[in-house]
């Protein structure tokens, strides 16, 4: 079996659906409710995570890119993505998790094109091997056209306990998708020993990336959550008419808040309807500052990684990560594996090994009523 | 021998001379060349170190308080000390170390009152036991009137390597100064083993505090540095006339730049002219951030000391010192004995144990041409 080449032209009929949500609280103080993770340039590339998502999806998506985001962020999304088609932002009146967001996009697209294939990819992840990503999506789209709900299964680099896993099943014979396998089951975030076993057994990370015919997704949704499917179809029926906004406003609150994994992917896997394209694409969900430190270019021995967004950094005999985003000079002297994040109104200092606990800081600030910092 | 009581009235004839200089580079980024340590409230009292110096000296000094400072800081000094008498600031055209500063004050005061006694006390030290300080100064003034060059010898709290020491000699019989001793010699900053020996032998810290008749100081200066004495006398002769400023401008560059310790105190001690009043007064020179941390009120177990000047601090499972002076929230999570100092244009993170190395940061910034941060 030869590796498929990266698509040189767009994948016919594929619309990329980008759920742009989540506050990224573990990336506080840079990520805020009003300016979440996906709007920030976290890699020093000059492009936000959302823009990088656009950059890798727009060449692939023959059907275009659709962003589903909170109403508060719709303008920022349009501003960061000036080439997004008019009407290609769905602004949710309230956050109702991933199934209603992706399901509404599917329902809208299915009305426009019964053969539409959607690929759902979060706005705030990093993918370092974009050609490999393109090849995996092309395979996934081929399998989706053959009727599968397809997920990308990320090759683990370590026995992570922060991700769910996918157990692979038999190989499937699908034209244009030589590496596609059955997805035997999805499993929840494991403990360390279980994770090690998963990695040894060839399980893949579940990065929440799904490629599926819009109608297939709605059909699966009808099986498992028929009321949600009906609500989404009803909004979609009005969407391209003059009363789309009113329908969204009226019906959205009745949409069940549920993640696509629980709503559809897990039961569909149990029913033998899910396929997986193994993907070694340099994926990272940039879950916390330690994760980001791992992604940034090496600064040499005895020097921290530096993300200088708006500010300067100076380190003496220190390692870890310095994020200078407060328009100021950040000096770190004599600390190993420390994370220092400077922003205009808050500065954070934490050992890299405790980066996960930053969410506790956010919880404390919330409890203290410091909404100005959230 | 009973302990003398604190003076309830001013000490007759005593003028307090306050050299207000030094950049305090180890207290960067709060202390800057343009806004040095003595102008800052480092104890959270609401008063700068200079103002606290004024607060403890003005009740003692029957002859008033005279501040000697750099020209760049004269306005700030007057602004912080509105009750300072007109003309009570000597603005040096350039920094020439402590002997010309104190010597000029002595020369000016000696012309006004041949019996004037001066007490020289730095503007950027902390003294926690003000009544004990007052008692020590009263004794020192009595010994000064008897012709001694008197220094206060601070009771060591630990074998510090950052201070010079004073070896005590025999007790002296001076009216009004029951505890005064001969100062046998001044010794330079020792290594750790030597410091331990000094402390065990009853040596005192040299805090650079001198009380002496103005004429006695000039007489000693004439012995050891006659040219400097002549220059200072010449400036002083013009000082209270209309051409004082011009004389200062013209003659100051020819004043030898030298510390009072080397210029007068050490040779005078060798000549048997120096006395010491042992002083247990809670003195600290606030030499670096670790030193400041030791001075601030305890924040309870597992919590850092906090100096909130303009900003707020939040610590989780951390100890050390947080200085919030940048108008922002400073969050420290999971770090022991760390110093975090936030200012409007720079933030510093350093372990308390390496606080002395902050001067290296300042040197690096200087080498990098970042005068905006110095």
Interface residues (C-beta under 8 A of the other chain):
Chain A: X29 X314 X316 X326 X328 X329 X330 X331 X332 X333 X334 X335 X338 X340 X342 X344 X345 X346 X347 X348 X349 X350 X351 X354 X357 X358 X360 X361 X364 X365 X370 X373
Chain B: X29 X314 X316 X326 X328 X329 X330 X331 X332 X333 X334 X335 X338 X340 X342 X344 X345 X346 X347 X348 X349 X350 X351 X354 X357 X358 X360 X361 X364 X365 X370 X373
